[in-house]
Amino acid sequence: MKTAALLMAAGLVLAGLACPVLAGPRESITFTNVLNDSMRNWIQNEFRECEFQGDYVATKVRISGRIRALVPGQSLLETQIAIGAPDWNIVWVYPFGEMVDEYDTYTLVDSEFDLESPVRASGEWAFQFFDTADDSTGPDAVWETVTITLDDAPPPPDVFYEYLSIDSGDTITTALEARGHGALHEIRGFGAPADADLYRIRITDPASFLAEAQLIRYFGDGANLCLFDTRGKGIVAIDSRTPTTPRLDDSVVTLAPGNYYLGIATSHRYPVDAAGDRLWDETINTQQQPNGPGSLNALHHWEGTGETIQYHIRLTGADYIGPPNTCTADFNHDGDFGTEQDIEAFFRCLAGDCCTDCSSDFNGDGDYGTDQDVEAFFRVLSGAPC
């Protein structure tokens, strides 16, 4: 679903505006006289929309401009902007960050924010302007001018993005392998209602291991976070509803260094064995070892009615399971090297549709989908080193 459509879920109308066509790796759009009014998704919110043209992967946005309060005593620190990328990827930002002083007018200079996930820049972007509180006397503030700039700086190397690969599967054979270099401190992903996401990770320091899921956007009442061994047998899980921040560690189990599978779904969607028996009974708000009728068996699938969920799983004591598969002519990993299927898979990945364990960072330098990646791919196809 396009982001603009998601931002219109509250029944709001977008005001269209064309962006200038720029050669890129960076593009900017400037809006003038944008009202900043009411809380998120209220009818008073103002939307702007534009189309960027650049053929690069955006990882950050930068915001600058001048804002003026329209209500005496109105705090500009309440100002927020929702930024929607061409896919469903949405991030809410506080332009003024940690600033504590309050002003009637303020000029913001180059405030930087990470996007929820790196995303291909070209396409329709949407911007929603709102407040964390509302003043009933009228609009709270006005952006006399606001400039939003896309940035293609390399994403953090310790964050694994489901969006850069494919939708993570929910079984041991379809799980997404978290491949990269070094420590793994966060996994970011998105789950549909009839979905669960499973990731293969390496626990390197069991004594300090922690997996904590922050729910960014969700429509349920919590999340189910589960840890499995490499055979799919359950180790520990929590179905956290109050508060909605599921957390796993080694407090009720003894872990050893090695590879594991970490699964997440919204509450009321749970793992079962081949007979449909639950591996865990309901484990609300507390960690439990497998205690259901299927507790001795391996994960087969998930059952129950879930909800849409967007999450960050923050990790300590964990690493990537290994480096990404880069610099190989068998790009789609089907055993055949340098075929038309490899070329098609490579260009699909450049467009954001990557196969399992594929990466648009073909040369492994930390930059995704660059000219250097394309050049390296064709060098490898011709038999030369990456």
Secondary structure as a PSIPRED ss2 file (coil, helix, strand):
# PSIPRED VFORMAT (PSIPRED V4.0)

   1 M C   1.000  0.000  0.000
   2 K C   1.000  0.000  0.000
   3 T H   0.000  1.000  0.000
   4 A H   0.000  1.000  0.000
   5 A H   0.000  1.000  0.000
   6 L H   0.000  1.000  0.000
   7 L H   0.000  1.000  0.000
   8 M C   1.000  0.000  0.000
   9 A C   1.000  0.000  0.000
  10 A C   1.000  0.000  0.000
  11 G C   1.000  0.000  0.000
  12 L C   1.000  0.000  0.000
  13 V C   1.000  0.000  0.000
  14 L C   1.000  0.000  0.000
  15 A C   1.000  0.000  0.000
  16 G E   0.000  0.000  1.000
  17 L C   1.000  0.000  0.000
  18 A C   1.000  0.000  0.000
  19 C C   1.000  0.000  0.000
  20 P C   1.000  0.000  0.000
  21 V C   1.000  0.000  0.000
  22 L C   1.000  0.000  0.000
  23 A C   1.000  0.000  0.000
  24 G C   1.000  0.000  0.000
  25 P C   1.000  0.000  0.000
  26 R C   1.000  0.000  0.000
  27 E C   1.000  0.000  0.000
  28 S E   0.000  0.000  1.000
  29 I E   0.000  0.000  1.000
  30 T E   0.000  0.000  1.000
  31 F E   0.000  0.000  1.000
  32 T E   0.000  0.000  1.000
  33 N E   0.000  0.000  1.000
  34 V E   0.000  0.000  1.000
  35 L E   0.000  0.000  1.000
  36 N E   0.000  0.000  1.000
  37 D C   1.000  0.000  0.000
  38 S C   1.000  0.000  0.000
  39 M E   0.000  0.000  1.000
  40 R C   1.000  0.000  0.000
  41 N C   1.000  0.000  0.000
  42 W C   1.000  0.000  0.000
  43 I C   1.000  0.000  0.000
  44 Q C   1.000  0.000  0.000
  45 N C   1.000  0.000  0.000
  46 E E   0.000  0.000  1.000
  47 F E   0.000  0.000  1.000
  48 R E   0.000  0.000  1.000
  49 E E   0.000  0.000  1.000
  50 C E   0.000  0.000  1.000
  51 E E   0.000  0.000  1.000
  52 F E   0.000  0.000  1.000
  53 Q C   1.000  0.000  0.000
  54 G C   1.000  0.000  0.000
  55 D C   1.000  0.000  0.000
  56 Y C   1.000  0.000  0.000
  57 V E   0.000  0.000  1.000
  58 A E   0.000  0.000  1.000
  59 T E   0.000  0.000  1.000
  60 K E   0.000  0.000  1.000
  61 V E   0.000  0.000  1.000
  62 R E   0.000  0.000  1.000
  63 I E   0.000  0.000  1.000
  64 S E   0.000  0.000  1.000
  65 G E   0.000  0.000  1.000
  66 R E   0.000  0.000  1.000
  67 I E   0.000  0.000  1.000
  68 R E   0.000  0.000  1.000
  69 A E   0.000  0.000  1.000
  70 L C   1.000  0.000  0.000
  71 V C   1.000  0.000  0.000
  72 P C   1.000  0.000  0.000
  73 G C   1.000  0.000  0.000
  74 Q C   1.000  0.000  0.000
  75 S C   1.000  0.000  0.000
  76 L H   0.000  1.000  0.000
  77 L H   0.000  1.000  0.000
  78 E H   0.000  1.000  0.000
  79 T E   0.000  0.000  1.000
  80 Q E   0.000  0.000  1.000
  81 I E   0.000  0.000  1.000
  82 A E   0.000  0.000  1.000
  83 I E   0.000  0.000  1.000
  84 G E   0.000  0.000  1.000
  85 A C   1.000  0.000  0.000
  86 P C   1.000  0.000  0.000
  87 D C   1.000  0.000  0.000
  88 W C   1.000  0.000  0.000
  89 N C   1.000  0.000  0.000
  90 I E   0.000  0.000  1.000
  91 V E   0.000  0.000  1.000
  92 W E   0.000  0.000  1.000
  93 V E   0.000  0.000  1.000
  94 Y C   1.000  0.000  0.000
  95 P C   1.000  0.000  0.000
  96 F C   1.000  0.000  0.000
  97 G C   1.000  0.000  0.000
  98 E C   1.000  0.000  0.000
  99 M C   1.000  0.000  0.000
 100 V C   1.000  0.000  0.000
 101 D C   1.000  0.000  0.000
 102 E C   1.000  0.000  0.000
 103 Y C   1.000  0.000  0.000
 104 D C   1.000  0.000  0.000
 105 T E   0.000  0.000  1.000
 106 Y E   0.000  0.000  1.000
 107 T E   0.000  0.000  1.000
 108 L E   0.000  0.000  1.000
 109 V E   0.000  0.000  1.000
 110 D E   0.000  0.000  1.000
 111 S E   0.000  0.000  1.000
 112 E E   0.000  0.000  1.000
 113 F E   0.000  0.000  1.000
 114 D E   0.000  0.000  1.000
 115 L E   0.000  0.000  1.000
 116 E E   0.000  0.000  1.000
 117 S E   0.000  0.000  1.000
 118 P E   0.000  0.000  1.000
 119 V E   0.000  0.000  1.000
 120 R E   0.000  0.000  1.000
 121 A C   1.000  0.000  0.000
 122 S C   1.000  0.000  0.000
 123 G E   0.000  0.000  1.000
 124 E E   0.000  0.000  1.000
 125 W E   0.000  0.000  1.000
 126 A E   0.000  0.000  1.000
 127 F E   0.000  0.000  1.000
 128 Q E   0.000  0.000  1.000
 129 F E   0.000  0.000  1.000
 130 F E   0.000  0.000  1.000
 131 D E   0.000  0.000  1.000
 132 T C   1.000  0.000  0.000
 133 A C   1.000  0.000  0.000
 134 D C   1.000  0.000  0.000
 135 D C   1.000  0.000  0.000
 136 S C   1.000  0.000  0.000
 137 T C   1.000  0.000  0.000
 138 G C   1.000  0.000  0.000
 139 P C   1.000  0.000  0.000
 140 D C   1.000  0.000  0.000
 141 A E   0.000  0.000  1.000
 142 V E   0.000  0.000  1.000
 143 W E   0.000  0.000  1.000
 144 E E   0.000  0.000  1.000
 145 T E   0.000  0.000  1.000
 146 V E   0.000  0.000  1.000
 147 T E   0.000  0.000  1.000
 148 I E   0.000  0.000  1.000
 149 T E   0.000  0.000  1.000
 150 L E   0.000  0.000  1.000
 151 D E   0.000  0.000  1.000
 152 D C   1.000  0.000  0.000
 153 A C   1.000  0.000  0.000
 154 P C   1.000  0.000  0.000
 155 P C   1.000  0.000  0.000
 156 P C   1.000  0.000  0.000
 157 P C   1.000  0.000  0.000
 158 D C   1.000  0.000  0.000
 159 V E   0.000  0.000  1.000
 160 F E   0.000  0.000  1.000
 161 Y E   0.000  0.000  1.000
 162 E H   0.000  1.000  0.000
 163 Y H   0.000  1.000  0.000
 164 L H   0.000  1.000  0.000
 165 S C   1.000  0.000  0.000
 166 I C   1.000  0.000  0.000
 167 D C   1.000  0.000  0.000
 168 S C   1.000  0.000  0.000
 169 G C   1.000  0.000  0.000
 170 D C   1.000  0.000  0.000
 171 T C   1.000  0.000  0.000
 172 I C   1.000  0.000  0.000
 173 T C   1.000  0.000  0.000
 174 T C   1.000  0.000  0.000
 175 A C   1.000  0.000  0.000
 176 L E   0.000  0.000  1.000
 177 E E   0.000  0.000  1.000
 178 A C   1.000  0.000  0.000
 179 R C   1.000  0.000  0.000
 180 G C   1.000  0.000  0.000
 181 H C   1.000  0.000  0.000
 182 G C   1.000  0.000  0.000
 183 A E   0.000  0.000  1.000
 184 L C   1.000  0.000  0.000
 185 H C   1.000  0.000  0.000
 186 E E   0.000  0.000  1.000
 187 I E   0.000  0.000  1.000
 188 R E   0.000  0.000  1.000
 189 G E   0.000  0.000  1.000
 190 F E   0.000  0.000  1.000
 191 G E   0.000  0.000  1.000
 192 A C   1.000  0.000  0.000
 193 P C   1.000  0.000  0.000
 194 A C   1.000  0.000  0.000
 195 D C   1.000  0.000  0.000
 196 A C   1.000  0.000  0.000
 197 D E   0.000  0.000  1.000
 198 L E   0.000  0.000  1.000
 199 Y E   0.000  0.000  1.000
 200 R E   0.000  0.000  1.000
 201 I E   0.000  0.000  1.000
 202 R E   0.000  0.000  1.000
 203 I E   0.000  0.000  1.000
 204 T C   1.000  0.000  0.000
 205 D C   1.000  0.000  0.000
 206 P H   0.000  1.000  0.000
 207 A H   0.000  1.000  0.000
 208 S H   0.000  1.000  0.000
 209 F C   1.000  0.000  0.000
 210 L E   0.000  0.000  1.000
 211 A E   0.000  0.000  1.000
 212 E E   0.000  0.000  1.000
 213 A E   0.000  0.000  1.000
 214 Q E   0.000  0.000  1.000
 215 L E   0.000  0.000  1.000
 216 I E   0.000  0.000  1.000
 217 R E   0.000  0.000  1.000
 218 Y E   0.000  0.000  1.000
 219 F C   1.000  0.000  0.000
 220 G C   1.000  0.000  0.000
 221 D C   1.000  0.000  0.000
 222 G C   1.000  0.000  0.000
 223 A E   0.000  0.000  1.000
 224 N E   0.000  0.000  1.000
 225 L E   0.000  0.000  1.000
 226 C E   0.000  0.000  1.000
 227 L E   0.000  0.000  1.000
 228 F E   0.000  0.000  1.000
 229 D C   1.000  0.000  0.000
 230 T C   1.000  0.000  0.000
 231 R C   1.000  0.000  0.000
 232 G C   1.000  0.000  0.000
 233 K E   0.000  0.000  1.000
 234 G E   0.000  0.000  1.000
 235 I E   0.000  0.000  1.000
 236 V E   0.000  0.000  1.000
 237 A E   0.000  0.000  1.000
 238 I E   0.000  0.000  1.000
 239 D E   0.000  0.000  1.000
 240 S E   0.000  0.000  1.000
 241 R C   1.000  0.000  0.000
 242 T C   1.000  0.000  0.000
 243 P C   1.000  0.000  0.000
 244 T C   1.000  0.000  0.000
 245 T C   1.000  0.000  0.000
 246 P C   1.000  0.000  0.000
 247 R E   0.000  0.000  1.000
 248 L E   0.000  0.000  1.000
 249 D E   0.000  0.000  1.000
 250 D C   1.000  0.000  0.000
 251 S C   1.000  0.000  0.000
 252 V C   1.000  0.000  0.000
 253 V C   1.000  0.000  0.000
 254 T C   1.000  0.000  0.000
 255 L C   1.000  0.000  0.000
 256 A C   1.000  0.000  0.000
 257 P C   1.000  0.000  0.000
 258 G E   0.000  0.000  1.000
 259 N E   0.000  0.000  1.000
 260 Y E   0.000  0.000  1.000
 261 Y E   0.000  0.000  1.000
 262 L E   0.000  0.000  1.000
 263 G E   0.000  0.000  1.000
 264 I E   0.000  0.000  1.000
 265 A E   0.000  0.000  1.000
 266 T E   0.000  0.000  1.000
 267 S C   1.000  0.000  0.000
 268 H C   1.000  0.000  0.000
 269 R C   1.000  0.000  0.000
 270 Y E   0.000  0.000  1.000
 271 P E   0.000  0.000  1.000
 272 V E   0.000  0.000  1.000
 273 D C   1.000  0.000  0.000
 274 A C   1.000  0.000  0.000
 275 A C   1.000  0.000  0.000
 276 G C   1.000  0.000  0.000
 277 D C   1.000  0.000  0.000
 278 R E   0.000  0.000  1.000
 279 L C   1.000  0.000  0.000
 280 W C   1.000  0.000  0.000
 281 D C   1.000  0.000  0.000
 282 E C   1.000  0.000  0.000
 283 T C   1.000  0.000  0.000
 284 I E   0.000  0.000  1.000
 285 N C   1.000  0.000  0.000
 286 T C   1.000  0.000  0.000
 287 Q C   1.000  0.000  0.000
 288 Q E   0.000  0.000  1.000
 289 Q C   1.000  0.000  0.000
 290 P C   1.000  0.000  0.000
 291 N C   1.000  0.000  0.000
 292 G C   1.000  0.000  0.000
 293 P C   1.000  0.000  0.000
 294 G C   1.000  0.000  0.000
 295 S C   1.000  0.000  0.000
 296 L C   1.000  0.000  0.000
 297 N C   1.000  0.000  0.000
 298 A E   0.000  0.000  1.000
 299 L C   1.000  0.000  0.000
 300 H C   1.000  0.000  0.000
 301 H E   0.000  0.000  1.000
 302 W E   0.000  0.000  1.000
 303 E E   0.000  0.000  1.000
 304 G C   1.000  0.000  0.000
 305 T C   1.000  0.000  0.000
 306 G C   1.000  0.000  0.000
 307 E C   1.000  0.000  0.000
 308 T C   1.000  0.000  0.000
 309 I E   0.000  0.000  1.000
 310 Q E   0.000  0.000  1.000
 311 Y E   0.000  0.000  1.000
 312 H E   0.000  0.000  1.000
 313 I E   0.000  0.000  1.000
 314 R E   0.000  0.000  1.000
 315 L E   0.000  0.000  1.000
 316 T E   0.000  0.000  1.000
 317 G C   1.000  0.000  0.000
 318 A E   0.000  0.000  1.000
 319 D E   0.000  0.000  1.000
 320 Y C   1.000  0.000  0.000
 321 I C   1.000  0.000  0.000
 322 G C   1.000  0.000  0.000
 323 P C   1.000  0.000  0.000
 324 P C   1.000  0.000  0.000
 325 N C   1.000  0.000  0.000
 326 T C   1.000  0.000  0.000
 327 C C   1.000  0.000  0.000
 328 T C   1.000  0.000  0.000
 329 A C   1.000  0.000  0.000
 330 D C   1.000  0.000  0.000
 331 F C   1.000  0.000  0.000
 332 N C   1.000  0.000  0.000
 333 H C   1.000  0.000  0.000
 334 D C   1.000  0.000  0.000
 335 G C   1.000  0.000  0.000
 336 D C   1.000  0.000  0.000
 337 F C   1.000  0.000  0.000
 338 G C   1.000  0.000  0.000
 339 T C   1.000  0.000  0.000
 340 E H   0.000  1.000  0.000
 341 Q H   0.000  1.000  0.000
 342 D H   0.000  1.000  0.000
 343 I H   0.000  1.000  0.000
 344 E H   0.000  1.000  0.000
 345 A H   0.000  1.000  0.000
 346 F H   0.000  1.000  0.000
 347 F H   0.000  1.000  0.000
 348 R H   0.000  1.000  0.000
 349 C H   0.000  1.000  0.000
 350 L H   0.000  1.000  0.000
 351 A C   1.000  0.000  0.000
 352 G C   1.000  0.000  0.000
 353 D C   1.000  0.000  0.000
 354 C C   1.000  0.000  0.000
 355 C C   1.000  0.000  0.000
 356 T C   1.000  0.000  0.000
 357 D C   1.000  0.000  0.000
 358 C C   1.000  0.000  0.000
 359 S C   1.000  0.000  0.000
 360 S C   1.000  0.000  0.000
 361 D C   1.000  0.000  0.000
 362 F C   1.000  0.000  0.000
 363 N C   1.000  0.000  0.000
 364 G C   1.000  0.000  0.000
 365 D C   1.000  0.000  0.000
 366 G C   1.000  0.000  0.000
 367 D C   1.000  0.000  0.000
 368 Y C   1.000  0.000  0.000
 369 G C   1.000  0.000  0.000
 370 T C   1.000  0.000  0.000
 371 D H   0.000  1.000  0.000
 372 Q H   0.000  1.000  0.000
 373 D H   0.000  1.000  0.000
 374 V H   0.000  1.000  0.000
 375 E H   0.000  1.000  0.000
 376 A H   0.000  1.000  0.000
 377 F H   0.000  1.000  0.000
 378 F H   0.000  1.000  0.000
 379 R H   0.000  1.000  0.000
 380 V H   0.000  1.000  0.000
 381 L H   0.000  1.000  0.000
 382 S C   1.000  0.000  0.000
 383 G C   1.000  0.000  0.000
 384 A C   1.000  0.000  0.000
 385 P C   1.000  0.000  0.000
 386 C C   1.000  0.000  0.000
